[in-house]
Amino acid sequence: MSKRVDAVDLNVYYGDFLAVEGINISIDARAVTAFIGPSGCGKTTFLRSLNRMHEVLPGARVKGQLLLDGEDIYDPGVDPVTVRTQVGMVFQRPNPFPTMTIRENVLAGYKLNGARLSKSESEEIVETSLRSANLWNEVKDRLDRPGSGLSGGQQQRLCIARTIAVKPDVILMDEPCSALDPISTLAIEDLIGELQQDYTVIIVTHNMQQAARVSQKTAFFNIAGTGKPGKLIEYDDTTSIFNTPKEKSTEDYVSGRFG
């Protein structure tokens, strides 16, 4: 598990509209990379292109290359469903499947892919995934209750367990703590620190302190104005981005002068 991600001259379009332009970035395996920048600057669009999730919108497409350990996930012979197995996504708001139990939520990826598991295999996957998401001890006695009955922070950790159950190489997180209280946010941040031991983790966040706490590298995105494409302005070690940025716009953003 855990793979390097490289974007090469990547442009992301919605129909004729160029949403993100000219992205060149190399994202390290087994590390946490944070995407920061003002709203509308393309960071979430770029994140969604990393597992071809943006393609669910009509007319969405990319030009350029997106490499997972050197293999282009946009090659015509590559199945988007396979890509989304390799590159999992945790969304802004916790979204456990409401009609499924905690157990069924964890196993949902296998069910959707038509995989057949023995009872012992299922039990092992459920326990291992929930333990990896630091949720096992809280839910082990109620696995057959609805996942929607958990607290918001627990639901988000359940979604993380569901994501890692299918053993992806990369985990994408789109503002995973924005709907959570400070205690739940701390639990998710601690979990992100543990996940980087086995996964490549990429997180979009508007919380500067969170980016500084959880990531080893940070990418700052910006936009020149309404109707203009988002661009990657600066990418460096997180300490450098926050303490000694090379670009004036990066300094202005992380210091709170705009954004």
Salt bridges, closest charged atoms under 4 A:
ASP6 OD2 - ARG4 NE 3.14
GLU21 OE1 - LYS231 NZ 3.50
ASP28 OD1 - ARG4 NH1 3.81
ASP28 OD2 - LYS217 NZ 3.63
GLU55 OE2 - ARG52 NE 3.03
GLU127 OE2 - ARG131 NE 2.89
GLU138 OE2 - ARG157 NH1 2.78
ASP144 OD1 - ARG103 NE 3.09
ASP169 OD2 - LYS3 NZ 3.78
GLU175 OE2 - HIS206 NE2 3.63
GLU189 OE2 - ARG213 NH2 2.71
ASP236 OD2 - LYS246 NZ 2.90
GLU251 OE2 - ARG257 NH2 3.48
ASP252 OD1 - LYS248 NZ 2.99
ASP252 OD1 - ARG257 NE 2.92
